Amino acid sequence: MTVSASDGSVGRRAVVLGGSMAGLLAARVLADAFDEVVVVDRDRLTGVTEARRGVPQGRHVHGLLARGQQILDELFPGFTERAVAAGIPTGDLGELRWFFNGKRLRPAATGCICVSTDRPVLEAHVRDGVQERPNVRFMEEYDILGPTATADGRRVTGVRAQHGDAEPEVVEADLVVDATGRGSRTPAWLEEMGHARPREERIKIDLSYTTRHYRLPDESILNGDLSINPVSTPATPRGAFFSRVGHGRSIVSLTGVLGDSAPTDDEGFDAWLRSLPVPDVHDAVKDAEPLDEPVAFHYPVSVRRRYEELESFPDRFIVLGDAACSFNPVYGQGMTVAALEALTLRSHLERGIPEPLPFLKDIAGVIEAPWQISAGGDLAFPEVEGPRPPELQMANAYMALLQSAATKDRQVTRAFMRVAGLVDPADALMSPEMIYRVLKSGTPPQPAPAG
């Protein structure tokens, strides 16, 4: 017998596939609209504060952009205050130690808060907030076998999942949300249900992260700075992110592109640190105590799945997070875009159970600007394959001038960081005043030395 939804809700049960940030934020907004929300994940979730098997990038530096922090405070009132009370450092995004092409940007107050912690710790704080909702439950350590659907494939009715060697279970649902990340099997599931696969846009950057944690002998050597970030650019392709993450611990992630990767042995890791365009990160950790061995993570390609272009999509089924678009992680956009998509989901729930294609079209709008930032930045590397229309070449040339101008002009830094933090729209960088400042102070970067 079908059980109807209670008064005030749009449905009886929603199932979220995947318990990472995108899935947790989706579960949070669904909890306001459904009688029950079930989060299914192959990992153990409850009480976990270490990197999980299902989130291999979780060991590395993660940035929660300013807009993401604002949304977490909206969905979980007091989130930032509780994080600070728990020992998580925060700071103004524009006052971090940023370097582009070997030169430091002029620090500027932006009003944008950066929350600096390990990904598993941040995820645990969000998960705690979700678990406080009495109508949310977790199915942990379950393999997701796939959605169940009507015979004609026009409507998803639930999900099949399996715990260990037990018999598979069917969890019926009025809405199923795929938040399983970049390894999402939705393209194959769509084909099995008689729909087309989405077109994919792929930008092959062949990124590597090599990460180590440290305990500094004296954090005063940082002069109060929360983070030191020599960013990878075509002129200085080797980069790094150094951040204080609380309780006396710091993290360093070394970034390489186009197949260049920092070694995981002590001598090779240190040599890479010394090869960076500025000495600041090496100086910060040269006398520090390593807390673990370096570990590497490879990210070969950014993928955007164009679900919004499909002519048909099964009802009661939507996709979001990295399952829809997986960004180059050096731009720190993934968690914040997932938060923006959660707000989009909330707005659709105000009208009832979301219709898939209108929802997918709306999140395509959320994805567009961050994708242009990350894909455009990657295509600034001549070796990266992809189309470079004249407008992209002009945008990349302007961005290089803007980054140069920001080494001299605090107002340029402020505008740049507010756009990078996804707080202000990209056209804020194209106002007449900003163009004047960029052209006045910016100079093109010198190419990287041969070899």
Summary of the structure (lengths in Angstrom):
residues: 451
radius of gyration: 22.3
end to end distance: 70.2
largest distance: 71.3
contacts: 1545
relative contact order: 0.16
helix: 36%
strand: 25%
